[in-house]
Amino acid sequence: MQSLILQEPGRFEWTDTSEPDCRADEALVLVRRCGVCGTDIHAYAGKQPFFSYPRRLGHELAVEILAAPSNSGLAKGDHCAVEAYDFCGVCPACRAGKTNCCHRLSVLGVHVDGGHTIRMAIPTKYLHKSDSLDWDQLALVEPLVIGAHAVERASITPHDRVVILGMGPIGLATALFAKASKCNLTCIDLNADRLSFATETMNLGTPIRGGDGRKERLIEHLGQLPNVIIDATGNQRSMDGCFDLAEHGGRIVFVGLFIGDLTIHDPNFHRRELTLLASRAGTSESFADVIRQMENGSVDALPLITHRIAFAELADRLPTIHQEPRLVKAMIDFE
């Protein structure tokens, strides 16, 4: 069975791997689609934290059930999205229902081998079935969960003036669910193409150009500063700037990750009585909720897919896919 292994930074290798050996709680699945994530690009470049080599990448998965335990509620031929986060279930965070913050959280394609292969064994509790979503939609569920969880963390209401910073895939996913909440939504990015895609192609809100003067442009547009900011940039300067960009009494959610230190000017933070939240991945309930919203049509994420890669071409295409024009989300096709 052919699998693509990232042996070390900058070097993929096609490898003939053995067939999966399923445990009693696992299903045998056929990989149908896999999204390309920034994590994959960073891992190839040797810039992904908490990562070890060799590793089989791929965590945004749509799979078909080939065989499943009789008591699992799954059957041969079922179509599923894959929850990529393995949690222990016994640590304090897991016992509190925050499985996404598990002390021993393990991510598919990062800490353990992922979906760049033909067949896999996956615990049935991480398989989320849909009778109506197609392969592309199912492969989008995992990145959408990250956006949906960020919106949940922000406690957005229809009365909120919401700004999302950074219109990469996670920012777009976040904007999709913020829009579904019926809030007053504004999207900010420095990149004109990304901003145009978000607000014209996806119709996700009002565009505001990022960079110097964004605060003044927001006040002109909203009549005040936003009371909810979700930063999906992972950029230190942008994240530091959020504390000056939020209205008094506002909420800031960091869904983007910056590997370093951020600075808070405490008098400004205190005077505004700001609420600062982090948002990490999502829970099993998030997967079920995202699938429900996709099935009922309240969230349409298919326009996010702008590029396609055949699995056989992956070793050649993935290293430079981020350089291809107007990339938003690339989808690997195993068929």
C-alpha positions as CSV (number, residue, x, y, z in Angstrom):
1,M,0.0,0.0,0.0
2,Q,1.6,3.3,-1.1
3,S,2.0,6.0,1.5
4,L,3.8,9.4,1.3
5,I,6.2,9.9,4.2
6,L,7.9,13.2,5.0
7,Q,11.2,11.7,6.0
8,E,12.8,15.0,7.0
9,P,12.3,18.7,6.2
10,G,12.3,19.1,2.4
11,R,12.2,15.4,1.6
12,F,9.1,13.2,0.8
13,E,9.4,9.5,0.0
14,W,6.9,7.1,-1.4
15,T,6.9,4.0,0.8
16,D,5.2,0.7,0.6
17,T,3.5,0.3,4.0
18,S,1.6,-2.6,5.5
19,E,-2.1,-2.8,5.7
20,P,-3.7,-1.3,8.9
21,D,-4.3,-3.7,11.8
22,C,-7.5,-2.6,13.4
23,R,-8.1,-2.7,17.2
24,A,-11.5,-3.6,18.6
25,D,-12.6,0.0,18.8
26,E,-11.3,1.0,15.3
27,A,-12.8,1.0,11.8
28,L,-10.9,0.3,8.6
29,V,-11.4,3.3,6.3
30,L,-10.5,4.2,2.7
31,V,-9.2,7.8,2.3
32,R,-11.2,9.7,-0.3
33,R,-10.1,13.4,0.2
34,C,-7.6,15.2,2.3
35,G,-7.2,19.0,2.6
36,V,-3.8,20.6,2.5
37,C,-3.2,22.7,5.7
38,G,-0.6,25.3,6.6
39,T,0.6,22.7,9.1
40,D,1.7,20.5,6.2
41,I,3.6,23.3,4.5
42,H,5.3,24.3,7.7
43,A,6.3,20.7,8.4
44,Y,7.8,20.3,5.0
45,A,9.8,23.5,5.6
46,G,11.0,22.3,9.0
47,K,9.1,25.2,10.8
48,Q,6.3,23.3,12.5
49,P,6.5,23.3,16.3
50,F,5.9,20.1,18.3
51,F,6.7,18.0,15.2
52,S,9.0,15.0,14.7
53,Y,10.2,13.1,11.6
54,P,9.6,10.9,9.8
55,R,5.9,11.6,9.6
56,R,2.9,10.9,7.3
57,L,1.0,14.2,7.0
58,G,-2.7,14.8,6.5
59,H,-5.5,15.5,9.0
60,E,-8.3,17.2,7.0
61,L,-9.9,13.9,6.0
62,A,-13.0,12.4,4.3
63,V,-13.1,8.7,4.5
64,E,-15.3,5.7,3.5
65,I,-15.9,2.9,5.9
66,L,-14.6,-0.5,4.7
67,A,-15.3,-2.4,8.0
68,A,-16.4,-1.3,11.4
69,P,-17.3,-3.0,14.8
70,S,-20.9,-4.2,14.9
71,N,-21.7,-2.0,17.9
72,S,-20.2,1.2,16.5
73,G,-23.2,2.6,14.6
74,L,-21.1,2.6,11.4
75,A,-21.4,0.3,8.4
76,K,-19.5,-0.5,5.2
77,G,-20.0,2.3,2.7
78,D,-20.7,5.1,5.2
79,H,-19.1,8.5,4.5
80,C,-17.4,10.2,7.4
81,A,-15.4,13.3,8.4
82,V,-12.5,12.5,10.8
83,E,-11.9,14.2,14.1
84,A,-8.2,14.7,14.1
85,Y,-7.6,15.2,17.8
86,D,-7.0,12.2,20.0
87,F,-7.8,13.0,23.7
88,C,-7.2,10.9,26.8
89,G,-10.6,11.4,28.4
90,V,-9.3,11.3,32.0
91,C,-7.3,14.5,32.5
92,P,-8.9,17.5,34.3
93,A,-9.6,19.3,30.9
94,C,-11.2,16.2,29.4
95,R,-13.3,15.6,32.5
96,A,-14.5,19.2,32.2
97,G,-15.6,18.6,28.6
98,K,-12.7,20.6,27.1
99,T,-11.2,17.6,25.2
100,N,-9.6,20.1,22.8
101,C,-7.3,21.1,25.7
102,C,-6.4,17.6,26.8
103,H,-3.1,17.4,28.6
104,R,-2.0,14.7,26.2
105,L,-3.7,15.9,23.0
106,S,-2.3,14.1,19.9
107,V,-3.1,15.5,16.5
108,L,-3.3,13.3,13.4
109,G,-0.6,14.1,10.9
110,V,1.4,16.0,13.5
111,H,2.1,13.8,16.5
112,V,1.0,10.5,14.9
113,D,0.8,9.4,11.2
114,G,-1.9,11.0,9.2
115,G,-3.9,10.5,6.0
116,H,-1.4,10.6,3.1
117,T,-2.1,6.9,2.5
118,I,-4.8,4.7,1.0
119,R,-6.3,2.9,4.0
120,M,-6.2,3.7,7.7
121,A,-7.5,2.3,11.1
122,I,-9.3,5.1,13.0
123,P,-11.1,4.9,16.4
124,T,-14.8,4.9,15.7
125,K,-15.4,7.7,18.2
126,Y,-13.5,10.0,15.9
127,L,-15.6,9.2,12.8
128,H,-18.5,11.6,12.1
129,K,-21.0,10.2,9.6
130,S,-23.1,12.2,7.1
131,D,-25.6,10.8,4.7
132,S,-25.7,13.9,2.5
133,L,-22.3,15.7,2.4
134,D,-20.0,14.9,-0.4
135,W,-16.3,14.0,-0.1
136,D,-15.1,17.6,-0.5
137,Q,-17.5,18.9,2.2
138,L,-16.5,16.2,4.6
139,A,-12.8,17.0,4.2
140,L,-13.6,20.6,5.0
141,V,-15.2,19.8,8.3
142,E,-12.0,19.8,10.4
143,P,-10.8,23.3,9.4
144,L,-14.3,24.6,9.7
145,V,-14.5,23.2,13.2
146,I,-11.6,25.5,14.2
147,G,-13.5,28.5,13.0
148,A,-16.8,27.4,14.5
149,H,-15.1,26.9,17.9
150,A,-13.5,30.4,17.7
151,V,-17.0,31.9,17.1
152,E,-18.3,29.9,20.0
153,R,-15.5,31.1,22.3
154,A,-16.4,34.7,21.3
155,S,-20.0,34.3,22.3
156,I,-21.1,36.3,19.3
157,T,-24.7,37.6,19.2
158,P,-26.6,39.4,16.3
159,H,-26.0,42.7,18.1
160,D,-22.2,42.4,18.0
161,R,-19.9,44.4,15.8
162,V,-17.4,41.7,14.9
163,V,-14.0,42.0,13.2
164,I,-12.0,39.1,11.9
165,L,-8.3,39.7,11.2
166,G,-6.6,37.5,8.6
167,M,-8.5,36.0,5.7
168,G,-6.5,32.8,5.3
169,P,-8.4,29.5,5.5
170,I,-9.0,29.6,9.3
171,G,-10.0,33.3,9.1
172,L,-12.5,32.4,6.3
173,A,-13.8,29.5,8.3
174,T,-14.3,31.7,11.3
175,A,-16.1,34.3,9.1
176,L,-18.5,31.7,7.8
177,F,-19.8,30.9,11.2
178,A,-19.7,34.6,12.4
179,K,-21.9,35.4,9.4
180,A,-24.3,32.6,10.3
181,S,-24.7,34.3,13.7
182,K,-26.2,37.3,11.9
183,C,-23.7,39.8,13.5
184,N,-22.3,43.0,11.9
185,L,-19.2,41.4,10.3
186,T,-16.1,43.1,9.1
187,C,-13.1,41.4,7.5
188,I,-9.6,42.7,7.5
189,D,-6.5,41.6,5.6
190,L,-3.4,43.3,4.1
191,N,-3.7,41.1,1.0
192,A,-6.1,42.6,-1.5
193,D,-6.8,39.3,-3.2
194,R,-7.6,37.5,0.1
195,L,-9.9,40.4,1.2
196,S,-11.7,40.3,-2.2
197,F,-12.2,36.6,-2.0
198,A,-13.6,36.8,1.5
199,T,-16.0,39.7,0.9
200,E,-16.9,39.3,-2.8
201,T,-16.6,35.6,-3.6
202,M,-17.7,34.4,-0.2
203,N,-19.9,37.4,0.7
204,L,-18.6,37.3,4.3
205,G,-18.9,40.9,5.3
206,T,-17.5,44.4,4.8
207,P,-13.9,44.6,3.7
208,I,-11.5,46.9,5.5
209,R,-7.8,47.2,4.5
210,G,-5.4,46.2,7.2
211,G,-2.2,48.0,8.2
212,D,-1.7,51.6,9.3
213,G,-4.9,53.5,9.7
214,R,-7.1,50.4,10.2
215,K,-8.4,51.7,13.6
216,E,-9.6,55.0,12.0
217,R,-11.2,53.1,9.1
218,L,-13.0,50.9,11.5
219,I,-14.4,53.8,13.5
220,E,-15.5,55.5,10.3
221,H,-17.3,52.3,9.2
222,L,-18.8,51.1,12.5
223,G,-19.2,54.4,14.4
224,Q,-17.1,52.9,17.2
225,L,-14.5,50.2,17.7
226,P,-15.6,46.5,17.4
227,N,-16.7,44.8,20.6
228,V,-15.5,41.4,19.3
229,I,-12.2,40.8,17.6
230,I,-11.0,37.4,16.4
231,D,-7.4,37.4,15.2
232,A,-6.6,34.5,12.8
233,T,-3.3,36.0,11.6
234,G,-0.8,34.3,13.9
235,N,1.1,37.6,13.4
236,Q,2.7,39.2,16.5
237,R,2.1,42.8,15.4
238,S,-1.5,42.2,14.5
239,M,-2.2,40.3,17.8
240,D,-0.4,42.9,19.9
241,G,-2.5,45.6,18.2
242,C,-5.8,44.0,19.1
243,F,-5.7,45.5,22.6
244,D,-5.9,49.0,21.1
245,L,-8.5,48.0,18.5
246,A,-11.2,46.6,20.8
247,E,-14.0,48.7,22.2
248,H,-14.3,49.2,26.0
249,G,-15.8,46.0,27.4
250,G,-14.9,44.1,24.3
251,R,-13.8,40.5,23.7
252,I,-10.6,39.4,21.9
253,V,-10.1,35.8,20.7
254,F,-6.8,34.5,19.4
255,V,-7.4,31.6,17.0
256,G,-4.1,32.2,15.1
257,L,-1.0,30.9,16.9
258,F,2.2,32.9,17.2
259,I,5.3,31.0,18.5
260,G,6.6,33.7,20.9
261,D,5.6,36.3,23.4
262,L,2.8,38.9,23.2
263,T,2.8,42.2,25.0
264,I,-0.2,43.6,26.9
265,H,-0.1,47.2,28.2
266,D,-2.0,46.5,31.4
267,P,-3.4,50.0,32.1
268,N,-5.1,50.0,28.6
269,F,-6.2,46.3,29.1
270,H,-7.6,47.2,32.6
271,R,-9.2,50.5,31.6
272,R,-11.1,48.8,28.8
273,E,-12.0,45.8,30.9
274,L,-11.2,43.5,28.0
275,T,-11.8,39.8,27.9
276,L,-9.0,37.8,26.2
277,L,-9.6,34.2,25.0
278,A,-7.6,31.6,23.2
279,S,-9.3,29.2,20.8
280,R,-7.8,25.8,20.1
281,A,-9.1,23.2,17.6
282,G,-12.6,22.0,18.6
283,T,-14.6,19.3,20.4
284,S,-16.5,16.2,19.2
285,E,-19.7,18.3,19.7
286,S,-18.2,21.0,17.4
287,F,-17.8,18.3,14.6
288,A,-21.4,17.3,15.0
289,D,-22.6,20.9,14.9
290,V,-20.6,21.9,11.9
291,I,-21.9,18.9,9.9
292,R,-25.4,19.8,10.9
293,Q,-25.0,23.4,9.7
294,M,-23.4,22.2,6.4
295,E,-26.2,19.6,5.9
296,N,-29.0,22.2,6.4
297,G,-27.3,24.7,4.1
298,S,-26.6,27.5,6.6
299,V,-22.9,27.2,5.9
300,D,-21.5,26.7,2.4
301,A,-17.8,26.1,2.4
302,L,-17.2,24.6,-1.0
303,P,-16.0,27.8,-2.6
304,L,-12.9,27.6,-0.3
305,I,-11.5,24.8,-2.5
306,T,-9.5,26.6,-5.2
307,H,-6.9,24.0,-6.1
308,R,-6.8,20.2,-6.6
309,I,-4.0,17.7,-6.3
310,A,-4.1,14.0,-7.4
311,F,-2.6,11.8,-4.7
312,A,-0.1,10.4,-7.1
313,E,1.2,14.0,-7.7
314,L,1.4,15.0,-4.1
315,A,5.2,14.7,-3.6
316,D,5.7,17.0,-6.5
317,R,2.9,19.5,-5.9
318,L,2.7,20.0,-2.1
319,P,6.2,21.6,-1.6
320,T,5.2,24.5,-3.9
321,I,1.4,24.6,-3.7
322,H,1.5,27.7,-1.4
323,Q,3.2,29.6,-4.3
324,E,0.4,28.9,-6.7
325,P,-1.7,32.0,-7.6
326,R,-4.9,32.6,-5.6
327,L,-4.6,29.6,-3.4
328,V,-7.1,29.3,-0.6
329,K,-7.6,25.6,0.0
330,A,-6.0,22.7,-1.9
331,M,-7.8,19.4,-1.9
332,I,-6.0,16.0,-2.4
333,D,-8.1,13.6,-4.5
334,F,-7.5,9.9,-3.8
335,E,-9.9,8.7,-6.5
